[in-house]
Amino acid sequence: MIISQIIGGLGNQMFQYAAARSLSVERNQPLRLNIAEFDGYGLHQGFELERVFNCPAEIATKAEVGSILGWQFFSVIRRVLARPGMAALRRDGFVVEPHFHYWPEINRIPKDCYLVGYWQSERYFEKHASEIRADFAFKLPLSDRNSILSEQISQVNAVSLHVRRGDYAKNSKTRARHGLCSPDYYQRAINYISGQVEQPRFFIFSDDMAWVKTHLKMAFPCYYVDHNRNEESYNDMHLMSLCRHHIIANSSFSWWGAWLNPAPDKIVVAPVKWFADKNNNKDLFPPGWVTL
């Protein structure tokens, strides 16, 4: 059995699921998700995979987690053992992502395993991308307002542009780790796209539209999308995925919005500096994505 520990916002949850799901398909093993870390979790919208997508994975029971982790089952102990330098104390099946870039040793881990990490690389699931796309089919139809938007998107050379600020801007600890994409990045990305795409129309998604309107000078037609909030925010990802091309933020949310677009000739522009610190992100972007 493969158990994936799920935590974070929707984009992070999708990476954690996709890596474990690919491994389960490869090995023909059952997949379970441990969502116990969401107890008392006050960020984002809680566990969203089951509500948003048609993911087939079941929720792990305490007995299933305990069967792999033994005495290391308890959450306080798990958090301590997940820290760097604690690998020697972990059970063989307790697998913690050792670094941010792709880790090929994941293919050699024990058959029964408990995965902890973010696993933010397409390389973890590219062999089973078709299954992942099917699992990440949106469960609910778009609302009337979003459906009208999707019609507009389908009729033009639509470019999604995502500006994430929110906790990145308001929380000093989060900002110190992730950083913020600058107006200069967005202007260069807009210039690049407009040089490649005839008559682009930009659909701008943000949790801080006032900042966007102040700092981004748009010389092309654009539509500001900021009505999908809180538990409805996943609809922004759905709409992003319907666009023809993409300018993403340093955000797993818009990464997936771009990835879920299946068009082989799409243009995706991403920030070369994904983190404020020096994490190695060389495996974060699929081949063909443009970094600026």
C-alpha positions in Angstrom: 0.0 0.0 0.0 1.1 3.6 -0.8 0.0 6.3 1.6 0.6 9.9 0.7 0.5 12.6 3.4 -1.6 15.5 2.0 -1.2 19.1 3.2 -1.2 22.6 1.9 -3.3 24.4 -0.7 -5.0 22.8 -3.7 -1.9 22.9 -6.0 0.3 21.3 -3.3 -2.3 18.6 -2.7 -2.3 17.8 -6.5 1.4 17.3 -6.6 1.3 15.1 -3.5 -1.5 13.0 -5.1 0.0 12.8 -8.6 3.4 11.5 -7.4 1.8 8.8 -5.2 -0.9 8.0 -7.8 1.7 7.4 -10.5 3.7 5.1 -8.2 0.5 3.2 -7.4 -0.3 2.7 -11.1 3.3 1.7 -11.8 3.3 -0.9 -9.0 -0.3 -1.9 -9.2 -0.8 -1.1 -5.5 -3.7 0.6 -3.7 -3.3 4.3 -2.9 -4.5 6.0 0.3 -4.4 9.6 1.3 -3.7 10.6 4.9 -5.4 13.9 5.6 -5.0 14.0 9.3 -2.7 17.0 9.1 -5.7 19.1 8.2 -7.1 18.8 11.7 -6.8 22.3 13.0 -5.2 23.5 9.8 -6.3 27.1 9.3 -4.8 27.9 5.9 -6.3 27.8 2.4 -9.6 25.8 2.0 -8.6 22.5 3.8 -8.6 19.2 2.0 -10.0 19.9 -1.5 -9.1 17.0 -3.8 -12.2 15.0 -3.1 -14.5 18.0 -3.4 -13.0 19.4 -6.6 -11.9 16.4 -8.7 -12.9 12.8 -9.5 -9.8 11.4 -7.7 -10.4 7.7 -6.9 -8.0 7.4 -3.9 -9.5 6.6 -0.5 -8.7 8.2 2.8 -6.2 6.2 4.9 -7.5 4.8 8.2 -5.4 5.1 11.4 -4.8 1.4 11.2 -3.5 1.6 7.7 -1.1 4.4 8.6 0.0 2.5 11.7 0.6 -0.7 9.7 3.4 1.1 7.8 4.8 3.6 10.4 4.3 1.6 13.6 5.2 3.7 16.7 6.1 6.5 14.3 2.4 6.9 13.5 1.8 9.7 15.9 1.7 13.1 14.2 4.2 14.8 16.6 6.7 12.0 16.1 6.1 12.1 12.3 6.9 15.9 12.2 10.1 15.5 14.1 11.3 12.5 12.0 10.5 14.4 8.8 13.1 17.0 9.5 16.5 16.9 7.7 19.1 14.8 9.4 16.5 12.3 10.9 16.5 9.8 8.1 18.5 7.2 10.1 15.7 7.0 12.7 12.8 6.5 10.2 11.4 3.1 9.4 12.2 1.9 5.9 8.7 2.7 4.6 8.7 6.2 6.0 9.8 8.2 2.9 10.6 11.9 3.1 11.4 14.0 0.1 15.1 14.8 0.5 15.2 17.9 -1.6 13.1 20.0 -3.9 14.3 18.8 -7.3 13.4 15.3 -8.7 14.6 12.4 -6.6 15.0 9.3 -8.8 15.3 7.0 -5.8 11.6 7.2 -5.3 11.4 4.2 -7.8 13.4 2.1 -5.3 11.5 2.7 -2.1 9.7 -0.1 -0.3 6.5 -1.6 -1.6 4.6 -0.4 1.4 5.4 3.2 2.0 4.3 6.5 3.6 5.2 9.5 1.5 6.0 13.0 3.0 6.9 15.9 0.7 5.7 18.2 -2.0 7.0 16.3 -5.0 6.8 19.3 -7.3 8.0 17.9 -10.6 6.2 16.5 -13.6 8.9 13.9 -13.7 7.2 12.1 -10.8 4.1 11.3 -12.8 4.9 12.0 -16.5 4.7 8.3 -17.4 1.1 8.2 -16.2 0.0 11.7 -17.2 -3.2 10.5 -18.9 -4.4 8.9 -15.6 -3.5 12.1 -13.7 -5.4 14.2 -16.2 -8.5 12.0 -15.9 -8.3 12.1 -12.1 -8.1 15.9 -12.2 -11.2 16.3 -14.2 -13.3 18.9 -12.5 -16.2 17.3 -10.7 -18.8 20.1 -10.8 -20.0 22.1 -13.9 -19.1 25.8 -14.0 -21.6 28.3 -12.6 -23.5 30.5 -15.0 -21.0 33.4 -14.6 -18.0 31.2 -15.1 -19.7 29.4 -18.0 -20.1 32.7 -19.8 -16.4 33.4 -19.1 -15.5 30.0 -20.5 -17.4 30.8 -23.7 -15.4 34.1 -24.1 -12.2 32.2 -23.4 -12.9 29.7 -26.2 -13.5 32.4 -28.8 -10.2 34.3 -28.5 -6.5 33.7 -28.1 -6.9 33.6 -24.4 -3.9 34.0 -22.1 -4.3 33.3 -18.4 -2.2 35.6 -16.2 -2.0 34.8 -12.5 -0.8 37.2 -9.8 -0.6 35.6 -6.4 -0.1 37.9 -3.4 -2.3 37.0 -0.5 -0.2 35.1 2.1 2.9 35.8 0.1 2.5 39.5 0.6 0.9 39.6 4.1 2.9 36.9 6.0 6.5 37.9 6.4 7.7 34.3 7.0 5.9 33.1 3.9 7.2 36.0 1.8 10.8 35.4 3.0 10.5 31.8 1.7 8.5 32.3 -1.5 9.1 35.9 -2.6 6.8 37.8 -4.9 6.8 38.0 -8.7 7.7 41.6 -9.7 5.8 43.9 -12.1 8.9 43.6 -14.3 8.4 39.8 -14.6 4.8 40.2 -15.6 5.6 43.0 -18.1 8.4 40.9 -19.7 6.0 37.9 -19.8 3.3 40.0 -21.4 5.7 41.3 -24.0 7.0 37.8 -24.8 3.5 36.4 -25.2 2.3 39.3 -27.3 5.3 38.7 -29.6 4.3 35.1 -30.1 0.5 35.2 -30.1 -1.7 37.1 -32.6 -4.3 39.4 -30.9 -4.0 38.0 -27.4 -6.6 38.6 -24.8 -5.6 38.4 -21.2 -7.7 36.9 -18.5 -6.1 38.0 -15.2 -6.6 36.0 -12.0 -5.5 37.5 -8.7 -6.3 37.7 -5.0 -5.2 41.4 -5.1 -6.8 43.0 -8.1 -6.2 46.5 -6.8 -2.4 45.8 -6.9 -2.7 44.4 -10.4 -4.6 47.4 -11.8 -2.0 49.8 -10.2 1.2 48.0 -11.2 0.5 46.2 -14.5 0.0 48.3 -17.5 -2.0 46.4 -20.0 -1.8 47.4 -23.7 -4.1 44.6 -24.8 -7.7 43.6 -24.1 -8.0 42.0 -20.7 -10.7 40.7 -18.3 -10.2 40.8 -14.6 -11.4 37.6 -12.8 -11.7 38.0 -9.0 -15.2 36.7 -8.2 -14.2 33.0 -7.4 -13.3 33.3 -3.7 -12.8 31.0 -0.7 -14.3 27.5 -1.4 -15.1 28.6 -5.0 -11.5 29.6 -5.8 -10.7 26.3 -7.5 -12.9 27.6 -10.4 -10.0 30.0 -11.3 -7.8 26.9 -12.0 -10.6 25.5 -14.1 -10.8 28.7 -16.2 -7.0 29.0 -16.4 -6.9 25.5 -17.9 -9.3 26.5 -20.7 -7.0 29.3 -21.8 -4.8 28.9 -24.8 -1.6 30.2 -23.2 -0.4 31.0 -19.7 1.6 33.4 -17.6 1.9 31.8 -14.2 3.0 33.1 -10.8 5.5 31.3 -8.5 2.4 29.3 -7.4 1.5 25.6 -7.7 -2.1 26.7 -8.3 -1.3 28.4 -11.6 1.3 25.7 -12.4 -1.6 23.2 -12.5 -3.8 25.7 -14.3 -1.3 25.6 -17.1 -0.5 21.9 -17.0 -4.1 20.9 -17.2 -4.3 22.6 -20.6 -3.6 19.6 -22.9 -2.7 21.6 -26.0 0.8 20.6 -27.2 1.5 24.0 -28.7 0.6 26.1 -25.7 3.0 28.8 -24.5 3.6 28.8 -20.7 5.7 31.5 -19.2 7.0 31.0 -15.6 9.2 32.9 -13.2 12.8 31.6 -13.2 13.0 32.5 -9.5 10.4 30.3 -7.9 11.6 30.8 -4.3 13.1 33.7 -2.5 15.8 31.3 -1.1 18.0 29.0 -3.1 15.9 25.9 -3.6 16.9 24.0 -6.8 13.8 24.2 -9.0 15.4 22.8 -12.2 12.9 20.0 -12.4 9.8 22.1 -11.6 9.0 23.1 -15.2 8.1 20.7 -18.0 10.2 20.8 -21.2 9.1 23.7 -23.4 8.0 26.1 -20.7 9.6 29.5 -20.9 11.2 31.0 -17.8 11.9 34.7 -17.4 
